[in-house]
Amino acid sequence: MHQPTELFSNKALLAAIVAWAIAQFIKTVTDVIEQKKFNLDIIFSSGGMPSSHSSFVMSMATYMGLSEGFDSPFFSIAAMVAIVVMYDAAGVRRAAGKQAALLNKMIDTFDLKVDEKFKELLGHTPVQVIAGALLGIIVGSLFFWANM
């Protein structure tokens, strides 16, 4: 019988979580520098540089490729998930963010009464996705090489 504590020894999962945390930390520090104040919401927000979604899935795919082989079904699954997530971040979610910005502008222009504005920072530019992917490759590789 598998124990829930085995999750904490899953190096691929830990690599993904660490990659996500590093990306979120970078975004938080960048926001503090730009805004001159700390915003706790940034820690768990989407969008921005680098893409934490990309770093999360690419660290998993990298670790799986290095540990199981780049010809394994495990790597194939992780790589396909990574491609879908990164495509979605730079495509669908980015488009939704642009639409939100336009809707917010219309709300302001026509002085419409709404409970809250739409969240605009949803997706990523291709550069943000690539930066997140590179961060994920680095973290996934380091986790693999540190635990050989």
KOLFILUM-856132 format. One record per residue: residue in three letters; x, y, z of N, C-alpha, C in turn. Coordinates in nm, 3 decimals, padded with zeros to 5 digits. Layout:
// KOLFILUM-856132
- residuo, n.c1, n.c2, n.c3, ca.c1, ca.c2, ca.c3, c.c1, c.c2, c.c3
- ALA, X, Y, Z, X, Y, Z, X, Y, Z
...
// end
This chain:
// KOLFILUM-856132
- residuo, n.c1, n.c2, n.c3, ca.c1, ca.c2, ca.c3, c.c1, c.c2, c.c3
- MET, 00.085, -00.119, 00.000, 00.000, 00.000, 00.000, 00.088, 00.124, 00.000
- HIS, 00.057, 00.216, -00.087, 00.134, 00.340, -00.097, 00.087, 00.439, 00.009
- GLN, 00.183, 00.509, 00.064, 00.156, 00.607, 00.168, 00.152, 00.748, 00.108
- PRO, 00.066, 00.834, 00.164, 00.064, 00.973, 00.114, 00.199, 01.043, 00.126
- THR, 00.281, 00.999, 00.220, 00.412, 01.062, 00.239, 00.505, 01.037, 00.121
- GLU, 00.473, 00.938, 00.037, 00.555, 00.911, -00.080, 00.555, 01.029, -00.177
- LEU, 00.451, 01.111, -00.172, 00.447, 01.231, -00.256, 00.568, 01.320, -00.231
- PHE, 00.614, 01.324, -00.106, 00.725, 01.413, -00.071, 00.860, 01.358, -00.118
- SER, 00.862, 01.232, -00.162, 00.986, 01.177, -00.216, 00.982, 01.168, -00.369
- ASN, 00.875, 01.220, -00.428, 00.861, 01.220, -00.574, 00.941, 01.337, -00.630
- LYS, 01.060, 01.306, -00.680, 01.152, 01.412, -00.725, 01.097, 01.490, -00.844
- ALA, 01.026, 01.425, -00.933, 00.970, 01.495, -01.049, 00.866, 01.598, -01.003
- LEU, 00.783, 01.558, -00.910, 00.681, 01.650, -00.857, 00.746, 01.764, -00.779
- LEU, 00.846, 01.731, -00.698, 00.915, 01.835, -00.622, 00.986, 01.934, -00.715
- ALA, 01.046, 01.884, -00.822, 01.111, 01.973, -00.919, 01.010, 02.070, -00.978
- ALA, 00.892, 02.019, -01.012, 00.788, 02.104, -01.071, 00.742, 02.211, -00.972
- ILE, 00.723, 02.172, -00.848, 00.679, 02.267, -00.746, 00.785, 02.373, -00.721
- VAL, 00.910, 02.332, -00.715, 01.019, 02.428, -00.693, 01.030, 02.523, -00.812
- ALA, 01.018, 02.472, -00.934, 01.024, 02.558, -01.052, 00.911, 02.661, -01.049
- TRP, 00.790, 02.617, -01.013, 00.676, 02.709, -01.002, 00.706, 02.816, -00.897
- ALA, 00.758, 02.773, -00.780, 00.785, 02.867, -00.671, 00.892, 02.970, -00.710
- ILE, 00.994, 02.925, -00.779, 01.099, 03.018, -00.824, 01.041, 03.121, -00.921
- ALA, 00.960, 03.075, -01.015, 00.899, 03.168, -01.112, 00.810, 03.269, -01.040
- GLN, 00.730, 03.223, -00.945, 00.643, 03.314, -00.870, 00.725, 03.411, -00.786
- PHE, 00.836, 03.365, -00.730, 00.924, 03.452, -00.652, 00.982, 03.561, -00.742
- ILE, 01.028, 03.521, -00.860, 01.085, 03.618, -00.955, 00.980, 03.724, -00.990
- LYS, 00.857, 03.680, -01.017, 00.749, 03.775, -01.050, 00.721, 03.870, -00.934
- THR, 00.723, 03.816, -00.813, 00.695, 03.898, -00.694, 00.804, 04.003, -00.674
- VAL, 00.929, 03.963, -00.686, 01.040, 04.057, -00.670, 01.036, 04.163, -00.780
- THR, 01.009, 04.122, -00.903, 00.999, 04.216, -01.014, 00.888, 04.317, -00.989
- ASP, 00.775, 04.269, -00.939, 00.662, 04.359, -00.911, 00.697, 04.458, -00.800
- VAL, 00.767, 04.413, -00.697, 00.808, 04.503, -00.588, 00.900, 04.611, -00.642
- ILE, 00.992, 04.574, -00.729, 01.085, 04.672, -00.788, 01.009, 04.773, -00.873
- GLU, 00.914, 04.724, -00.955, 00.840, 04.813, -01.044, 00.739, 04.901, -00.970
- GLN, 00.667, 04.843, -00.875, 00.559, 04.915, -00.807, 00.604, 04.984, -00.677
- LYS, 00.722, 04.952, -00.630, 00.777, 05.010, -00.505, 00.693, 04.973, -00.382
- LYS, 00.620, 04.859, -00.391, 00.545, 04.809, -00.276, 00.522, 04.660, -00.295
- PHE, 00.499, 04.589, -00.184, 00.476, 04.445, -00.187, 00.328, 04.415, -00.205
- ASN, 00.296, 04.331, -00.302, 00.159, 04.290, -00.330, 00.151, 04.139, -00.312
- LEU, 00.090, 04.093, -00.204, 00.080, 03.951, -00.173, 00.008, 03.872, -00.282
- ASP, -00.085, 03.936, -00.352, -00.162, 03.868, -00.456, -00.074, 03.818, -00.571
- ILE, 00.039, 03.882, -00.594, 00.126, 03.843, -00.705, 00.179, 03.700, -00.685
- ILE, 00.198, 03.659, -00.561, 00.255, 03.527, -00.534, 00.172, 03.416, -00.597
- PHE, 00.042, 03.431, -00.600, -00.045, 03.327, -00.654, -00.116, 03.369, -00.783
- SER, -00.067, 03.474, -00.847, -00.134, 03.523, -00.967, -00.079, 03.453, -01.092
- SER, -00.156, 03.464, -01.199, -00.112, 03.412, -01.328, -00.062, 03.529, -01.412
- GLY, 00.006, 03.496, -01.521, 00.059, 03.599, -01.608, 00.192, 03.651, -01.559
- GLY, 00.260, 03.725, -01.642, 00.386, 03.786, -01.602, 00.508, 03.705, -01.644
- MET, 00.625, 03.759, -01.606, 00.754, 03.703, -01.646, 00.827, 03.647, -01.528
- PRO, 00.870, 03.522, -01.533, 00.849, 03.420, -01.636, 00.719, 03.344, -01.611
- SER, 00.677, 03.267, -01.707, 00.555, 03.188, -01.692, 00.579, 03.074, -01.594
- SER, 00.509, 03.078, -01.481, 00.524, 02.971, -01.382, 00.458, 02.843, -01.431
- HIS, 00.354, 02.855, -01.514, 00.292, 02.736, -01.572, 00.394, 02.662, -01.661
- SER, 00.466, 02.739, -01.742, 00.566, 02.678, -01.830, 00.680, 02.616, -01.750
- SER, 00.725, 02.686, -01.648, 00.835, 02.631, -01.567, 00.791, 02.503, -01.495
- PHE, 00.667, 02.500, -01.449, 00.612, 02.383, -01.379, 00.612, 02.260, -01.471
- VAL, 00.551, 02.275, -01.589, 00.537, 02.158, -01.676, 00.669, 02.119, -01.743
- MET, 00.754, 02.217, -01.774, 00.882, 02.183, -01.839, 00.979, 02.118, -01.741
- SER, 00.972, 02.155, -01.614, 01.059, 02.088, -01.517, 01.018, 01.942, -01.503
- MET, 00.888, 01.917, -01.503, 00.838, 01.780, -01.496, 00.881, 01.701, -01.620
- ALA, 00.861, 01.759, -01.738, 00.898, 01.690, -01.862, 01.048, 01.664, -01.868
- THR, 01.127, 01.762, -01.827, 01.272, 01.746, -01.829, 01.315, 01.636, -01.734
- TYR, 01.263, 01.640, -01.613, 01.299, 01.536, -01.515, 01.259, 01.398, -01.566
- MET, 01.138, 01.386, -01.622, 01.092, 01.257, -01.672, 01.179, 01.209, -01.788
- GLY, 01.218, 01.299, -01.875, 01.304, 01.262, -01.987, 01.440, 01.213, -01.940
- LEU, 01.498, 01.285, -01.846, 01.630, 01.246, -01.796, 01.625, 01.117, -01.713
- SER, 01.521, 01.100, -01.636, 01.516, 00.983, -01.547, 01.461, 00.857, -01.616
- GLU, 01.364, 00.872, -01.705, 01.300, 00.757, -01.768, 01.341, 00.736, -01.913
- GLY, 01.407, 00.836, -01.969, 01.447, 00.829, -02.109, 01.353, 00.913, -02.194
- PHE, 01.411, 00.979, -02.293, 01.332, 01.066, -02.379, 01.247, 00.986, -02.479
- ASP, 01.264, 00.854, -02.478, 01.181, 00.768, -02.562, 01.075, 00.694, -02.480
- SER, 01.059, 00.732, -02.353, 00.963, 00.662, -02.265, 00.823, 00.721, -02.277
- PRO, 00.722, 00.641, -02.247, 00.585, 00.694, -02.245, 00.567, 00.802, -02.139
- PHE, 00.642, 00.794, -02.030, 00.630, 00.894, -01.923, 00.673, 01.032, -01.973
- PHE, 00.785, 01.035, -02.046, 00.828, 01.162, -02.103, 00.728, 01.211, -02.207
- SER, 00.677, 01.121, -02.288, 00.580, 01.159, -02.392, 00.458, 01.227, -02.331
- ILE, 00.406, 01.169, -02.224, 00.289, 01.228, -02.157, 00.324, 01.366, -02.101
- ALA, 00.437, 01.374, -02.030, 00.477, 01.501, -01.970, 00.502, 01.607, -02.078
- ALA, 00.564, 01.569, -02.188, 00.593, 01.663, -02.296, 00.464, 01.713, -02.361
- MET, 00.370, 01.623, -02.385, 00.243, 01.664, -02.447, 00.164, 01.758, -02.355
- VAL, 00.163, 01.729, -02.226, 00.097, 01.818, -02.131, 00.165, 01.955, -02.132
- ALA, 00.298, 01.955, -02.135, 00.374, 02.081, -02.137, 00.340, 02.162, -02.261
- ILE, 00.333, 02.097, -02.375, 00.302, 02.169, -02.499, 00.162, 02.230, -02.492
- VAL, 00.065, 02.155, -02.444, -00.072, 02.206, -02.433, -00.078, 02.325, -02.337
- VAL, -00.013, 02.312, -02.222, -00.016, 02.420, -02.122, 00.050, 02.546, -02.176
- MET, 00.164, 02.531, -02.241, 00.235, 02.649, -02.291, 00.162, 02.712, -02.409
- TYR, 00.104, 02.630, -02.494, 00.023, 02.684, -02.605, -00.096, 02.761, -02.550
- ASP, -00.161, 02.705, -02.449, -00.276, 02.771, -02.388, -00.236, 02.903, -02.322
- ALA, -00.121, 02.903, -02.253, -00.076, 03.025, -02.184, -00.050, 03.139, -02.282
- ALA, 00.013, 03.106, -02.396, 00.049, 03.210, -02.493, -00.063, 03.236, -02.593
- GLY, -00.161, 03.149, -02.599, -00.268, 03.164, -02.696, -00.400, 03.202, -02.633
- VAL, -00.470, 03.104, -02.583, -00.606, 03.123, -02.534, -00.611, 03.219, -02.414
- ARG, -00.527, 03.194, -02.314, -00.532, 03.280, -02.195, -00.483, 03.421, -02.225
- ARG, -00.388, 03.434, -02.314, -00.342, 03.568, -02.352, -00.453, 03.644, -02.424
- ALA, -00.525, 03.576, -02.513, -00.637, 03.639, -02.584, -00.746, 03.679, -02.486
- ALA, -00.773, 03.594, -02.387, -00.875, 03.626, -02.286, -00.834, 03.750, -02.207
- GLY, -00.705, 03.765, -02.178, -00.656, 03.883, -02.108, -00.673, 04.010, -02.190
- LYS, -00.649, 03.999, -02.321, -00.669, 04.115, -02.409, -00.817, 04.154, -02.415
- GLN, -00.904, 04.054, -02.419, -01.047, 04.082, -02.418, -01.089, 04.147, -02.287
- ALA, -01.033, 04.101, -02.176, -01.064, 04.159, -02.046, -01.022, 04.306, -02.043
- ALA, -00.905, 04.336, -02.099, -00.858, 04.475, -02.103, -00.954, 04.563, -02.182
- LEU, -01.001, 04.513, -02.295, -01.096, 04.588, -02.376, -01.228, 04.609, -02.302
- LEU, -01.277, 04.505, -02.237, -01.401, 04.517, -02.159, -01.384, 04.617, -02.045
- ASN, -01.270, 04.614, -01.977, -01.246, 04.709, -01.868, -01.242, 04.853, -01.920
- LYS, -01.183, 04.870, -02.038, -01.180, 05.004, -02.099, -01.321, 05.051, -02.132
- MET, -01.404, 04.960, -02.182, -01.544, 04.995, -02.212, -01.620, 05.030, -02.083
- ILE, -01.593, 04.956, -01.977, -01.657, 04.984, -01.848, -01.621, 05.125, -01.801
- ASP, -01.493, 05.160, -01.814, -01.448, 05.294, -01.773, -01.505, 05.402, -01.865
- THR, -01.502, 05.378, -01.996, -01.548, 05.476, -02.093, -01.695, 05.510, -02.074
- PHE, -01.775, 05.408, -02.053, -01.920, 05.428, -02.041, -01.967, 05.436, -01.897
- ASP, -01.870, 05.441, -01.804, -01.899, 05.453, -01.661, -02.004, 05.350, -01.616
- LEU, -01.981, 05.225, -01.656, -02.073, 05.118, -01.620, -02.051, 05.073, -01.477
- LYS, -02.156, 05.035, -01.412, -02.147, 04.989, -01.273, -02.129, 04.837, -01.271
- VAL, -02.014, 04.793, -01.225, -01.986, 04.650, -01.212, -01.925, 04.626, -01.074
- ASP, -01.940, 04.504, -01.023, -01.885, 04.470, -00.892, -01.733, 04.475, -00.891
- GLU, -01.674, 04.423, -00.996, -01.528, 04.427, -01.007, -01.490, 04.419, -01.155
- LYS, -01.371, 04.469, -01.184, -01.324, 04.465, -01.322, -01.271, 04.325, -01.354
- PHE, -01.256, 04.300, -01.484, -01.205, 04.171, -01.529, -01.054, 04.165, -01.511
- LYS, -01.005, 04.046, -01.478, -00.861, 04.026, -01.462, -00.796, 04.025, -01.599
- GLU, -00.699, 04.113, -01.618, -00.636, 04.129, -01.749, -00.509, 04.046, -01.765
- LEU, -00.439, 04.024, -01.656, -00.311, 03.951, -01.663, -00.338, 03.802, -01.647
- LEU, -00.373, 03.738, -01.758, -00.408, 03.596, -01.756, -00.304, 03.511, -01.827
- GLY, -00.264, 03.553, -01.942, -00.175, 03.474, -02.025, -00.035, 03.530, -02.029
- HIS, 00.040, 03.484, -02.129, 00.180, 03.522, -02.140, 00.217, 03.553, -02.283
- THR, 00.319, 03.636, -02.297, 00.379, 03.657, -02.428, 00.466, 03.534, -02.458
- PRO, 00.499, 03.513, -02.584, 00.588, 03.401, -02.616, 00.721, 03.407, -02.540
- VAL, 00.774, 03.526, -02.520, 00.901, 03.540, -02.446, 00.885, 03.494, -02.301
- GLN, 00.773, 03.527, -02.238, 00.747, 03.485, -02.101, 00.734, 03.333, -02.092
- VAL, 00.671, 03.273, -02.192, 00.657, 03.126, -02.196, 00.793, 03.061, -02.215
- ILE, 00.873, 03.114, -02.306, 01.007, 03.058, -02.329, 01.094, 03.072, -02.205
- ALA, 01.088, 03.187, -02.138, 01.166, 03.207, -02.015, 01.124, 03.107, -01.908
- GLY, 00.994, 03.086, -01.894, 00.945, 02.988, -01.798, 00.989, 02.847, -01.834
- ALA, 00.984, 02.815, -01.964, 01.027, 02.682, -02.009, 01.176, 02.660, -01.980
- LEU, 01.258, 02.762, -02.007, 01.402, 02.750, -01.978, 01.428, 02.733, -01.828
- LEU, 01.355, 02.809, -01.747, 01.366, 02.792, -01.601, 01.329, 02.649, -01.562
- GLY, 01.223, 02.596, -01.620, 01.180, 02.460, -01.590, 01.283, 02.356, -01.631
- ILE, 01.345, 02.375, -01.747, 01.448, 02.283, -01.793, 01.566, 02.284, -01.696
- ILE, 01.605, 02.402, -01.651, 01.716, 02.414, -01.557, 01.682, 02.344, -01.425
- VAL, 01.566, 02.374, -01.369, 01.528, 02.315, -01.240, 01.511, 02.163, -01.251
- GLY, 01.443, 02.117, -01.356, 01.427, 01.972, -01.375, 01.560, 01.901, -01.388
- SER, 01.653, 01.963, -01.462, 01.788, 01.904, -01.478, 01.863, 01.902, -01.345
- LEU, 01.858, 02.013, -01.272, 01.928, 02.018, -01.143, 01.874, 01.915, -01.045
- PHE, 01.741, 01.898, -01.041, 01.683, 01.797, -00.954, 01.727, 01.657, -00.994
- PHE, 01.734, 01.631, -01.122, 01.779, 01.499, -01.169, 01.924, 01.476, -01.131
- TRP, 02.011, 01.571, -01.165, 02.154, 01.554, -01.141, 02.187, 01.554, -00.992
- ALA, 02.111, 01.624, -00.910, 02.136, 01.626, -00.767, 02.095, 01.496, -00.699
- ASN, 02.009, 01.419, -00.764, 01.957, 01.296, -00.701, 02.000, 01.170, -00.774
- MET, 02.107, 01.178, -00.854, 02.153, 01.060, -00.926, 02.218, 00.962, -00.832
// end
